Amino acid sequence: MRYVIVIAAIAFFLIWDGLYNHGHYLDVTVREMSRIVRLVTG
């Protein structure tokens, strides 16, 4: 049940971000994640 709540919260956030911020937060998150992956992998 916890996983369902987490997935629903993430889905709601992604929909909200896409509708009201044109994916700004998702874009920033993806950029930061790729930067961290590059730091870790060298």
Number of C-alpha atoms within 10 A of each C-alpha: 5 7 8 9 10 11 11 12 12 12 12 12 14 15 14 13 16 14 10 9 12 12 15 11 14 15 12 10 12 11 12 12 12 11 12 12 11 10 9 8 7 6
